[in-house]
Amino acid sequence: MNMEKQPIYNSIGCGYNTTRRADPYITERLISLLTPPPQGICLDIGCGTGSYTIKLAQSGLWMIGVDPSAVMLHEAKQRDSSVRWIQGQAEAIPLPDNAVDCAIATLTVHHWNNYQAAFAELARVLKPGARLVIFTFTPEQERGYWFNHFFPEMMKRGMLKSLPLNTLAGHALEAGLKLIETEKYFVHDGLQDLFGYSGKKRPRKIFRS
């Protein structure tokens, strides 16, 4: 199994939760958009240290968290041992066909090595009619990120990896998935999950030692 993203997140896995915490509003929207059945099984692909995985589990879902990083998963297991944590990646999900009632991918698709393979795998493990909710950003949005001032080369590489929404939806369609709806999210000062653009007014939280 190709785990090329694993070394990066093995190095930052410890202490990752200092800035990356599940935001209550985002959590609520994920659950609302998933429309899961009672006690449904939900996959969190690219779960990291499990912030949103655990919050969804607390809402009554049976959660499966999949991530390439052993360090991230170790952190996740320390936080909640009731969730099923599995080392794996989006392009080769270690689950049988039609295994889950819904799935989420929060701020992770830009790490996928092969979008076509990843969507094909998600289509395979999802039950017929199941929903996949993706929370992500576009290259156009990245161009306005404050990170560009500090890490211009890194951001250029990142923008080459991320995809416009219509391209992302096209790959999903090729895998047999269809786009039902899109919803915009506007970053605000009270956001608890300090991802990307959100740390603009609190850079010291992002640039930790």
N, CA, C and O of each residue as an XYZ file, in Angstrom:
836
protein
N       0.845     -1.193      0.000
C       0.000      0.000      0.000
C       0.886      1.250      0.000
O       1.819      1.356      0.796
N       0.593      2.172     -0.876
C       1.379      3.394     -0.963
C       0.934      4.368      0.120
O      -0.207      4.828      0.117
N       1.826      4.678      1.034
C       1.510      5.578      2.143
C       2.360      6.844      2.049
O       2.933      7.260      3.056
N       2.462      7.463      0.887
C       3.393      8.569      0.724
C       3.067      9.761      1.598
O       3.955     10.564      1.882
N       1.821      9.906      2.038
C       1.466     11.023      2.910
C       1.774     10.724      4.371
O       1.787     11.630      5.204
N       2.024      9.450      4.684
C       2.197      9.061      6.070
C       3.356      9.768      6.763
O       3.162     10.242      7.882
N       4.561      9.873      6.170
C       5.661     10.517      6.893
C       5.367     11.953      7.310
O       5.748     12.365      8.406
N       4.692     12.725      6.452
C       4.367     14.108      6.779
C       3.497     14.171      8.022
O       3.777     14.929      8.950
N       2.443     13.370      8.034
C       1.516     13.440      9.153
C       2.000     12.649     10.358
O       1.509     12.865     11.466
N       2.950     11.739     10.171
C       3.588     11.133     11.332
C       4.391     12.176     12.097
O       4.481     12.121     13.323
N       4.975     13.127     11.370
C       5.815     14.135     12.017
C       5.001     15.207     12.723
O       5.471     15.779     13.706
N       3.786     15.497     12.244
C       2.975     16.553     12.870
C       1.806     16.003     13.669
O       1.023     16.764     14.237
N       1.685     14.665     13.713
C       0.530     14.062     14.381
C       0.433     14.402     15.853
O      -0.653     14.684     16.361
N       1.572     14.376     16.546
C       1.573     14.722     17.967
C       1.331     16.223     18.123
O       2.053     17.042     17.554
N       0.320     16.565     18.890
C      -0.006     17.972     19.091
C      -0.887     18.558     18.015
O      -1.178     19.753     18.041
N      -1.323     17.739     17.059
C      -2.158     18.216     15.959
C      -3.450     18.836     16.468
O      -3.972     19.781     15.876
N      -3.960     18.297     17.570
C      -5.241     18.767     18.093
C      -5.152     20.116     18.794
O      -6.165     20.644     19.253
N      -3.953     20.675     18.880
C      -3.816     22.007     19.476
C      -4.629     23.035     18.696
O      -5.240     23.933     19.275
N      -4.625     22.888     17.375
C      -5.371     23.819     16.527
C      -6.542     23.163     15.804
O      -7.501     23.843     15.440
N      -6.477     21.856     15.593
C      -7.513     21.182     14.818
C      -8.505     20.497     15.748
O      -8.293     19.365     16.183
N      -9.575     21.193     16.038
C     -10.641     20.666     16.877
C     -11.956     20.711     16.113
O     -12.168     21.594     15.281
N     -12.814     19.783     16.390
C     -14.103     19.747     15.702
C     -14.916     20.984     16.046
O     -15.145     21.275     17.220
N     -15.346     21.702     15.036
C     -16.175     22.885     15.249
C     -17.637     22.445     15.371
O     -18.098     21.651     14.550
N     -18.373     22.932     16.363
C     -19.762     22.495     16.571
C     -20.661     22.731     15.359
O     -21.455     21.862     15.001
N     -20.544     23.895     14.727
C     -21.407     24.186     13.579
C     -21.085     23.263     12.409
O     -21.999     22.735     11.775
N     -19.817     23.062     12.114
C     -19.437     22.166     11.012
C     -19.901     20.751     11.310
O     -20.387     20.053     10.421
N     -19.754     20.328     12.555
C     -20.219     18.998     12.951
C     -21.719     18.853     12.703
O     -22.175     17.852     12.152
N     -22.472     19.862     13.116
C     -23.937     19.825     12.927
C     -24.307     19.752     11.459
O     -25.221     19.018     11.083
N     -23.599     20.515     10.618
C     -23.894     20.500      9.183
C     -23.524     19.157      8.553
O     -24.237     18.671      7.675
N     -22.440     18.564      8.983
C     -22.062     17.247      8.464
C     -23.168     16.229      8.732
O     -23.569     15.483      7.839
N     -23.647     16.208      9.958
C     -24.699     15.256     10.324
C     -25.976     15.528      9.546
O     -26.628     14.600      9.067
N     -26.333     16.807      9.420
C     -27.560     17.171      8.709
C     -27.492     16.777      7.232
O     -28.471     16.281      6.674
N     -26.352     16.995      6.608
C     -26.205     16.691      5.182
C     -26.085     15.199      4.922
O     -26.462     14.725      3.851
N     -25.568     14.460      5.883
C     -25.425     13.010      5.702
C     -26.769     12.296      5.702
O     -26.930     11.286      5.016
N     -27.726     12.800      6.454
C     -29.027     12.145      6.676
C     -28.848     10.652      6.967
O     -29.432      9.814      6.278
N     -28.050     10.317      7.976
C     -27.765      8.903      8.237
C     -28.943      8.195      8.883
O     -29.738      8.833      9.573
N     -29.077      6.882      8.674
C     -30.110      6.126      9.384
C     -29.720      5.975     10.850
O     -28.539      6.091     11.176
N     -30.671      5.721     11.741
C     -30.333      5.529     13.155
C     -29.303      4.413     13.316
O     -29.439      3.344     12.721
N     -28.288      4.666     14.113
C     -27.225      3.695     14.349
C     -26.507      3.279     13.058
O     -25.965      2.178     12.960
N     -26.516      4.184     12.071
C     -25.849      3.883     10.803
C     -24.337      3.831     10.944
O     -23.769      4.381     11.887
N     -23.698      3.166     10.000
C     -22.237      3.069      9.974
C     -21.703      4.148      9.040
O     -22.100      4.227      7.878
N     -20.799      4.977      9.557
C     -20.277      6.100      8.785
C     -18.762      6.019      8.692
O     -18.086      5.784      9.693
N     -18.236      6.211      7.508
C     -16.796      6.222      7.267
C     -16.279      7.654      7.271
O     -16.852      8.529      6.621
N     -15.195      7.890      8.004
C     -14.470      9.155      7.937
C     -13.152      8.864      7.238
O     -12.217      8.347      7.850
N     -13.080      9.198      5.952
C     -11.881      8.915      5.175
C     -10.877     10.057      5.343
O     -11.219     11.221      5.131
N      -9.650      9.729      5.720
C      -8.669     10.761      6.045
C      -9.002     11.398      7.380
O      -9.010     12.623      7.507
N      -9.275     10.568      8.375
C      -9.821     11.045      9.655
C      -8.811     11.789     10.511
O      -9.209     12.495     11.438
N      -7.512     11.657     10.233
C      -6.515     12.312     11.071
C      -6.574     11.818     12.501
O      -6.621     10.611     12.736
N      -6.573     12.722     13.452
C      -6.647     12.338     14.864
C      -8.079     12.174     15.350
O      -8.316     11.988     16.544
N      -9.023     12.241     14.436
C     -10.389     11.835     14.748
C     -11.311     12.855     15.377
O     -12.296     12.476     16.011
N     -11.026     14.137     15.223
C     -11.867     15.146     15.870
C     -13.327     15.037     15.446
O     -14.223     14.963     16.287
N     -13.559     15.028     14.129
C     -14.942     14.945     13.646
C     -15.473     13.517     13.749
O     -16.672     13.316     13.947
N     -14.606     12.540     13.619
C     -15.014     11.145     13.769
C     -15.650     10.924     15.136
O     -16.719     10.326     15.255
N     -14.973     11.416     16.153
C     -15.447     11.227     17.529
C     -16.740     11.987     17.786
O     -17.644     11.472     18.445
N     -16.833     13.202     17.273
C     -18.056     13.989     17.465
C     -19.253     13.315     16.800
O     -20.350     13.308     17.359
N     -19.051     12.754     15.620
C     -20.145     12.057     14.954
C     -20.509     10.775     15.688
O     -21.676     10.385     15.728
N     -19.504     10.120     16.270
C     -19.779      8.925     17.069
C     -20.627      9.286     18.284
O     -21.524      8.537     18.669
N     -20.341     10.426     18.876
C     -21.117     10.876     20.038
C     -22.555     11.219     19.674
O     -23.428     11.266     20.540
N     -22.798     11.460     18.375
C     -24.162     11.759     17.929
C     -24.987     10.492     17.717
O     -26.192     10.573     17.477
N     -24.349      9.321     17.804
C     -25.075      8.067     17.666
C     -24.682      7.222     16.476
O     -25.216      6.127     16.298
N     -23.752      7.706     15.648
C     -23.301      6.923     14.497
C     -22.213      5.937     14.919
O     -21.440      6.199     15.840
N     -22.169      4.809     14.230
C     -21.062      3.881     14.390
C     -19.981      4.320     13.404
O     -20.155      4.208     12.190
N     -18.877      4.817     13.928
C     -17.866      5.433     13.075
C     -16.685      4.512     12.784
O     -16.233      3.745     13.634
N     -16.202      4.620     11.535
C     -14.968      3.970     11.116
C     -14.047      5.078     10.617
O     -14.383      5.785      9.667
N     -12.888      5.231     11.252
C     -11.926      6.237     10.833
C     -10.768      5.600     10.095
O     -10.111      4.701     10.620
N     -10.513      6.060      8.878
C      -9.414      5.522      8.067
C      -8.418      6.635      7.778
O      -8.807      7.725      7.360
N      -7.133      6.367      7.997
C      -6.095      7.364      7.744
C      -4.777      6.648      7.444
O      -4.533      5.565      7.974
N      -3.910      7.248      6.587
C      -2.625      6.616      6.282
C      -1.621      6.674      7.433
O      -0.722      5.835      7.508
N      -1.760      7.648      8.328
C      -0.739      7.895      9.343
C      -0.963      7.077     10.613
O      -2.001      7.191     11.265
N       0.026      6.252     10.952
C      -0.044      5.465     12.184
C      -0.021      6.367     13.413
O      -0.672      6.066     14.413
N       0.725      7.472     13.349
C       0.805      8.396     14.484
C      -0.537      9.083     14.712
O      -0.998      9.203     15.848
N      -1.161      9.532     13.623
C      -2.481     10.160     13.735
C      -3.484      9.185     14.355
O      -4.256      9.560     15.238
N      -3.470      7.946     13.893
C      -4.419      6.954     14.402
C      -4.142      6.610     15.865
O      -5.071      6.353     16.631
N      -2.880      6.605     16.248
C      -2.549      6.356     17.656
C      -3.151      7.453     18.528
O      -3.726      7.174     19.580
N      -3.015      8.709     18.084
C      -3.617      9.833     18.817
C      -5.133      9.660     18.896
O      -5.738      9.887     19.944
N      -5.742      9.256     17.774
C      -7.195      9.073     17.727
C      -7.643      7.992     18.709
O      -8.629      8.170     19.423
N      -6.921      6.877     18.742
C      -7.284      5.771     19.637
C      -7.198      6.171     21.094
O      -7.990      5.709     21.916
N      -6.227      7.040     21.426
C      -6.106      7.502     22.804
C      -7.309      8.341     23.208
O      -7.674      8.394     24.382
N      -7.911      8.984     22.245
C      -9.043      9.873     22.519
C     -10.370      9.122     22.615
O     -11.238      9.485     23.410
N     -10.522      8.080     21.807
C     -11.778      7.310     21.814
C     -11.515      5.911     21.271
O     -11.308      5.733     20.070
N     -11.523      4.940     22.142
C     -11.238      3.560     21.735
C     -12.474      2.840     21.210
O     -12.374      1.715     20.720
N     -13.647      3.483     21.308
C     -14.871      2.827     20.845
C     -15.024      2.901     19.324
O     -15.745      2.100     18.729
N     -14.340      3.871     18.694
C     -14.380      4.004     17.242
C     -13.461      2.954     16.626
O     -12.427      2.603     17.194
N     -13.854      2.463     15.468
C     -13.001      1.513     14.746
C     -12.004      2.298     13.901
O     -12.390      2.928     12.916
N     -10.733      2.268     14.274
C      -9.685      3.001     13.575
C      -8.899      2.045     12.699
O      -8.454      0.996     13.166
N      -8.721      2.404     11.412
C      -8.043      1.522     10.463
C      -7.007      2.313      9.680
O      -7.292      3.408      9.195
N      -5.810      1.761      9.558
C      -4.799      2.406      8.725
C      -5.065      2.052      7.261
O      -5.187      0.879      6.906
N      -5.151      3.064      6.434
C      -5.441      2.855      5.017
C      -5.523      4.191      4.311
O      -5.307      5.235      4.926
N      -5.828      4.171      3.050
C      -5.914      5.406      2.280
C      -7.124      5.368      1.362
O      -7.714      4.312      1.135
N      -7.483      6.523      0.840
C      -8.699      6.642      0.043
C      -8.669      5.770     -1.198
O      -9.711      5.278     -1.630
N      -7.489      5.568     -1.779
C      -7.384      4.790     -3.019
C      -7.462      3.284     -2.788
O      -7.587      2.518     -3.744
N      -7.392      2.855     -1.544
C      -7.468      1.423     -1.224
C      -8.074      1.286      0.167
O      -7.360      1.027      1.135
N      -9.377      1.458      0.269
C     -10.065      1.444      1.563
C     -10.219     -0.001      2.032
O     -10.820     -0.811      1.326
N      -9.694     -0.339      3.199
C      -9.733     -1.732      3.677
C     -11.084     -2.129      4.271
O     -11.178     -2.518      5.435
N     -12.122     -2.022      3.450
C     -13.476     -2.402      3.843
C     -14.128     -3.169      2.704
O     -13.757     -2.971      1.547
N     -15.092     -4.044      2.997
C     -15.797     -4.765      1.930
C     -16.765     -3.870      1.167
O     -17.010     -2.732      1.570
N     -17.310     -4.372      0.084
C     -18.299     -3.638     -0.707
C     -19.542     -3.338      0.138
O     -19.921     -4.124      1.006
N     -20.170     -2.182     -0.136
C     -21.443     -1.819      0.517
C     -21.363     -1.912      2.037
O     -22.272     -2.431      2.685
N     -20.265     -1.404      2.600
C     -20.013     -1.570      4.030
C     -20.556     -0.439      4.890
O     -20.787     -0.638      6.083
N     -20.770      0.761      4.308
C     -21.119      1.915      5.143
C     -22.369      2.626      4.623
O     -22.667      2.611      3.429
N     -23.093      3.250      5.565
C     -24.329      3.955      5.245
C     -24.097      5.395      4.803
O     -24.979      6.008      4.200
N     -22.918      5.941      5.096
C     -22.570      7.307      4.709
C     -21.079      7.507      4.927
O     -20.414      6.669      5.536
N     -20.562      8.615      4.430
C     -19.128      8.883      4.580
C     -18.866     10.384      4.569
O     -19.605     11.156      3.959
N     -17.795     10.779      5.261
C     -17.348     12.170      5.231
C     -15.875     12.225      4.836
O     -15.108     11.294      5.084
N     -15.508     13.332      4.220
C     -14.106     13.614      3.898
C     -13.893     15.089      4.206
O     -14.231     15.949      3.393
N     -13.333     15.387      5.380
C     -13.206     16.775      5.817
C     -11.773     17.265      5.640
O     -10.848     16.782      6.293
N     -11.611     18.241      4.736
C     -10.323     18.878      4.485
C      -9.215     17.854      4.253
O      -8.141     17.927      4.851
N      -9.505     16.897      3.370
C      -8.548     15.812      3.137
C      -8.373     15.449      1.671
O      -7.368     14.834      1.314
N      -9.329     15.816      0.802
C      -9.250     15.328     -0.583
C      -8.012     15.838     -1.314
O      -7.551     15.198     -2.259
N      -7.465     16.984     -0.892
C      -6.270     17.504     -1.547
C      -5.038     16.645     -1.258
O      -3.990     16.830     -1.877
N      -5.166     15.710     -0.321
C      -4.073     14.784     -0.026
C      -4.176     13.485     -0.826
O      -3.254     12.670     -0.793
N      -5.272     13.283     -1.536
C      -5.422     12.045     -2.303
C      -4.385     11.985     -3.423
O      -4.098     12.992     -4.070
N      -3.837     10.812     -3.639
C      -2.849     10.633     -4.703
C      -3.504     10.413     -6.062
O      -2.922     10.747     -7.094
N      -4.716      9.849     -6.065
C      -5.408      9.530     -7.310
C      -6.908      9.734     -7.085
O      -7.558      8.920     -6.428
N      -7.446     10.811     -7.626
C      -8.856     11.140     -7.383
C      -9.802     10.097     -7.964
O     -10.803      9.744     -7.341
N      -9.482      9.606     -9.156
C     -10.362      8.617     -9.776
C     -10.440      7.344     -8.936
O     -11.522      6.803     -8.704
N      -9.283      6.879     -8.489
C      -9.255      5.658     -7.682
C      -9.951      5.867     -6.339
O     -10.649      4.977     -5.853
N      -9.762      7.036     -5.744
C     -10.368      7.316     -4.447
C     -11.893      7.344     -4.540
O     -12.576      6.752     -3.704
N     -12.427      8.025     -5.546
C     -13.879      8.067     -5.691
C     -14.442      6.680     -6.035
O     -15.534      6.323     -5.592
N     -13.701      5.913     -6.818
C     -14.147      4.551     -7.141
C     -14.221      3.695     -5.875
O     -15.148      2.900     -5.712
N     -13.248      3.859     -4.986
C     -13.253      3.121     -3.733
C     -14.407      3.551     -2.833
O     -15.063      2.714     -2.214
N     -14.649      4.853     -2.762
C     -15.759      5.337     -1.946
C     -17.088      4.842     -2.488
O     -17.970      4.460     -1.719
N     -17.240      4.845     -3.801
C     -18.465      4.320     -4.408
C     -18.634      2.829     -4.101
O     -19.752      2.340     -3.939
N     -17.527      2.129     -4.026
C     -17.568      0.683     -3.748
C     -18.021      0.384     -2.325
O     -18.829     -0.520     -2.114
N     -17.512      1.134     -1.340
C     -17.818      0.802      0.059
C     -19.146      1.410      0.529
O     -19.702      0.971      1.536
N     -19.658      2.417     -0.192
C     -20.933      3.013      0.174
C     -22.102      2.124     -0.258
O     -22.077      1.541     -1.342
N     -23.107      2.026      0.584
C     -24.319      1.303      0.216
C     -25.092      2.101     -0.833
O     -24.937      3.320     -0.904
N     -25.919      1.443     -1.648
C     -26.716      2.179     -2.645
C     -27.546      3.281     -1.994
O     -28.246      3.041     -1.010
N     -27.463      4.482     -2.545
C     -28.221      5.611     -2.014
C     -27.552      6.328     -0.858
O     -28.082      7.322     -0.361
N     -26.388      5.841     -0.418
C     -25.686      6.472      0.701
C     -25.080      7.807      0.279
O     -24.781      8.020     -0.896
N     -24.906      8.689      1.237
C     -24.360     10.014      0.947
C     -22.908     10.143      1.379
O     -22.489      9.604      2.404
N     -22.158     10.867      0.572
C     -20.787     11.261      0.876
C     -20.767     12.781      0.991
O     -21.176     13.476      0.060
N     -20.296     13.305      2.122
C     -20.195     14.747      2.315
C     -18.718     15.134      2.332
O     -17.949     14.643      3.159
N     -18.334     16.006      1.424
C     -16.957     16.475      1.323
C     -16.886     17.936      1.753
O     -17.615     18.782      1.233
N     -16.015     18.221      2.694
C     -15.748     19.588      3.126
C     -14.341     19.930      2.638
O     -13.362     19.351      3.109
N     -14.237     20.865      1.698
C     -12.950     21.132      1.084
C     -12.862     22.578      0.623
O     -13.746     23.387      0.907
N     -11.790     22.893     -0.091
C     -11.571     24.232     -0.640
C     -11.111     24.090     -2.086
O     -10.755     22.997     -2.528
N     -11.120     25.193     -2.815
C     -10.742     25.170     -4.221
C      -9.425     25.922     -4.421
O      -9.026     26.696     -3.551
N      -8.744     25.709     -5.546
C      -7.518     26.466     -5.834
C      -7.760     27.976     -5.846
O      -6.895     28.752     -5.441
N      -8.940     28.387     -6.313
C      -9.267     29.819     -6.346
C      -9.271     30.398     -4.931
O      -8.794     31.511     -4.708
N      -9.805     29.646     -3.994
C      -9.823     30.106     -2.609
C      -8.413     30.151     -2.030
O      -8.069     31.068     -1.285
N      -7.604     29.161     -2.376
C      -6.238     29.101     -1.855
C      -5.407     30.318     -2.267
O      -4.513     30.740     -1.532
N      -5.697     30.870     -3.420
C      -4.930     32.030     -3.889
C      -5.079     33.224     -2.955
O      -4.221     34.106     -2.932
N      -6.160     33.257     -2.186
C      -6.369     34.351     -1.259
C      -5.954     34.039      0.165
O      -6.134     34.871      1.054
N      -5.401     32.856      0.401
C      -5.011     32.462      1.755
C      -3.810     33.273      2.238
O      -2.901     33.573      1.464
N      -3.816     33.617      3.494
C      -2.712     34.358      4.090
C      -1.418     33.556      4.104
O      -0.334     34.132      4.189
N      -1.521     32.216      4.020
C      -0.324     31.373      3.982
C       0.584     31.723      2.803
O       1.793     31.502      2.863
N       0.001     32.271      1.726
C       0.802     32.597      0.540
C       1.920     33.586      0.863
O       2.980     33.557      0.236
N       1.686     34.454      1.832
C       2.694     35.457      2.200
C       3.925     34.799      2.831
O       5.053     35.251      2.631
N       3.690     33.723      3.596
C       4.782     33.081      4.315
C       5.367     31.891      3.552
O       6.575     31.661      3.591
N       4.512     31.137      2.859
C       4.950     29.911      2.197
C       4.483     29.882      0.735
O       3.663     29.040      0.369
N       4.995     30.789     -0.101
C       4.508     30.871     -1.486
C       4.745     29.605     -2.300
O       3.872     29.197     -3.065
N       5.902     28.979     -2.151
C       6.202     27.771     -2.931
C       5.343     26.600     -2.474
O       4.835     25.836     -3.295
N       5.185     26.463     -1.182
C       4.339     25.395     -0.651
C       2.905     25.544     -1.156
O       2.271     24.561     -1.539
N       2.399     26.776     -1.156
C       1.037     27.019     -1.593
C       0.881     26.762     -3.088
O      -0.161     26.278     -3.527
N       1.909     27.083     -3.872
C       1.854     26.793     -5.306
C       1.723     25.295     -5.541
O       0.935     24.854     -6.378
N       2.504     24.516     -4.796
C       2.424     23.056     -4.923
C       1.055     22.557     -4.498
O       0.489     21.658     -5.120
N       0.524     23.149     -3.427
C      -0.790     22.747     -2.950
C      -1.890     23.032     -3.950
O      -2.815     22.236     -4.114
N      -1.788     24.181     -4.626
C      -2.810     24.557     -5.613
C      -2.766     23.655     -6.843
O      -3.778     23.472     -7.519
N      -1.597     23.096     -7.131
C      -1.496     22.148     -8.235
C      -2.174     20.827     -7.885
O      -2.631     20.106     -8.772
N      -2.238     20.514     -6.599
C      -2.809     19.240     -6.145
C      -4.318     19.317     -5.962
O      -5.022     18.346     -6.236
N      -4.825     20.462     -5.500
C      -6.265     20.596     -5.281
C      -6.978     20.853     -6.607
O      -6.363     21.267     -7.589
N      -8.276     20.602     -6.615
C      -9.053     20.671     -7.856
C     -10.215     21.647     -7.749
O     -10.772     21.837     -6.667
N     -10.585     22.271     -8.871
C     -11.822     23.066     -8.899
C     -13.021     22.168     -8.609
O     -12.969     20.960     -8.839
N     -14.089     22.757     -8.107
C     -15.263     21.985     -7.715
C     -15.836     21.175     -8.872
O     -16.205     20.015     -8.689
N     -15.916     21.774    -10.072
C     -16.520     21.044    -11.188
C     -15.659     19.850    -11.611
O     -16.190     18.827    -12.045
N     -14.330     19.976    -11.486
C     -13.451     18.852    -11.808
C     -13.603     17.745    -10.779
O     -13.661     16.566    -11.130
N     -13.668     18.122     -9.516
C     -13.859     17.154     -8.441
C     -15.175     16.408     -8.626
O     -15.229     15.185     -8.492
N     -16.235     17.152     -8.933
C     -17.541     16.530     -9.159
C     -17.516     15.616    -10.370
O     -18.202     14.595    -10.396
N     -16.724     15.980    -11.375
C     -16.600     15.145    -12.569
C     -15.988     13.794    -12.257
O     -16.447     12.770    -12.762
N     -14.956     13.783    -11.428
C     -14.334     12.512    -11.030
C     -15.323     11.663    -10.224
O     -15.368     10.443    -10.380
N     -16.107     12.308     -9.369
C     -17.109     11.574     -8.595
C     -18.166     10.970     -9.515
O     -18.594      9.832     -9.321
N     -18.578     11.735    -10.508
C     -19.571     11.251    -11.469
C     -19.060     10.044    -12.237
O     -19.813      9.101    -12.482
N     -17.790     10.062    -12.620
C     -17.183      8.937    -13.329
C     -17.227      7.662    -12.494
O     -17.295      6.558    -13.035
N     -17.188      7.820    -11.176
C     -17.210      6.668    -10.271
C     -18.626      6.197     -9.959
O     -18.807      5.224     -9.227
N     -19.629      6.877    -10.505
C     -21.007      6.499    -10.257
C     -21.682      7.304     -9.171
O     -22.826      7.026     -8.811
N     -20.980      8.311     -8.638
C     -21.570      9.201     -7.642
C     -22.119     10.434     -8.344
O     -21.694     10.747     -9.456
N     -23.029     11.119     -7.735
C     -23.571     12.335     -8.344
C     -23.637     13.461     -7.327
O     -23.837     13.232     -6.134
N     -23.468     14.668     -7.816
C     -23.509     15.854     -6.952
C     -24.965     16.237     -6.708
O     -25.695     16.556     -7.647
N     -25.381     16.204     -5.455
C     -26.754     16.555     -5.098
C     -26.875     18.043     -4.788
O     -27.794     18.713     -5.261
N     -25.940     18.552     -3.991
C     -25.987     19.958     -3.624
C     -24.618     20.426     -3.144
O     -23.770     19.624     -2.752
N     -24.424     21.729     -3.183
C     -23.222     22.331     -2.608
C     -23.651     23.378     -1.590
O     -24.738     23.948     -1.685
N     -22.800     23.617     -0.639
C     -23.109     24.585      0.406
C     -21.831     25.356      0.743
O     -20.794     24.749      1.010
N     -21.899     26.667      0.733
C     -20.734     27.477      1.049
C     -20.547     27.579      2.560
O     -21.505     27.575      3.333
N     -19.281     27.669      2.949
C     -18.973     27.912      4.357
C     -18.105     29.165      4.441
O     -17.101     29.285      3.738
N     -18.495     30.082      5.296
C     -17.749     31.323      5.468
C     -17.007     31.292      6.803
O     -17.621     31.151      7.861
N     -15.693     31.423      6.745
C     -14.866     31.396      7.947
C     -15.190     32.605      8.828
O     -15.278     33.731      8.337
N     -15.366     32.368     10.124
C     -15.671     33.460     11.051
C     -14.734     33.388     12.249
O     -14.065     32.376     12.459
N     -14.688     34.447     13.024
C     -13.729     34.548     14.119
C     -13.950     33.513     15.209
O     -13.017     33.182     15.941
N     -15.160     33.001     15.331
C     -15.444     32.048     16.396
C     -15.178     30.603     16.029
O     -15.439     29.703     16.827
N     -14.666     30.372     14.840
C     -14.399     29.003     14.387
C     -13.412     28.313     15.323
O     -12.374     28.880     15.665
N     -13.735     27.092     15.735
C     -12.874     26.360     16.665
C     -11.842     25.482     15.957
O     -10.833     25.106     16.553
N     -12.089     25.158     14.705
C     -11.160     24.334     13.921
C     -10.277     25.278     13.101
O     -10.728     25.833     12.099
N      -9.029     25.461     13.518
C      -8.161     26.454     12.874
C      -7.434     25.869     11.664
O      -6.222     25.656     11.702
N      -8.176     25.614     10.601
C      -7.604     25.107      9.360
C      -7.295     26.279      8.428
O      -7.967     27.310      8.466
N      -6.265     26.105      7.586
C      -5.955     27.033      6.512
C      -6.201     28.496      6.792
O      -5.539     29.107      7.632
N      -7.158     29.048      6.080
C      -7.452     30.482      6.132
C      -7.897     30.934      7.520
O      -7.733     32.100      7.878
N      -8.462     30.009      8.301
C      -9.118     30.389      9.550
C      -8.184     30.968     10.595
O      -8.639     31.672     11.496
N      -6.869     30.687     10.499
C      -5.950     31.197     11.506
C      -5.390     32.569     11.198
O      -4.420     32.994     11.825
N      -5.983     33.271     10.243
C      -5.440     34.556      9.802
C      -5.253     35.538     10.958
O      -4.237     36.230     11.028
N      -6.217     35.596     11.851
C      -6.143     36.550     12.953
C      -5.482     35.958     14.194
O      -5.313     36.637     15.207
N      -5.111     34.685     14.100
C      -4.445     34.023     15.229
C      -3.251     33.212     14.732
O      -3.190     32.007     14.975
N      -2.298     33.844     14.040
C      -1.187     33.104     13.440
C      -0.323     32.377     14.452
O       0.257     31.341     14.128
N      -0.220     32.896     15.678
C       0.607     32.228     16.676
C       0.048     30.849     17.040
O       0.789     29.972     17.485
N      -1.249     30.664     16.851
C      -1.848     29.357     17.079
C      -1.397     28.367     16.022
O      -1.239     27.178     16.300
N      -1.186     28.866     14.790
C      -0.791     28.001     13.685
C       0.706     27.712     13.736
O       1.120     26.563     13.581
N       1.518     28.743     13.952
C       2.972     28.595     13.948
C       3.463     28.192     15.336
O       4.170     28.942     16.009
N       3.079     27.015     15.734
C       3.529     26.507     17.038
C       4.881     25.825     16.869
O       5.238     25.387     15.775
N       5.622     25.741     17.960
C       6.938     25.095     17.909
C       6.777     23.594     18.049
O       7.768     22.863     18.031
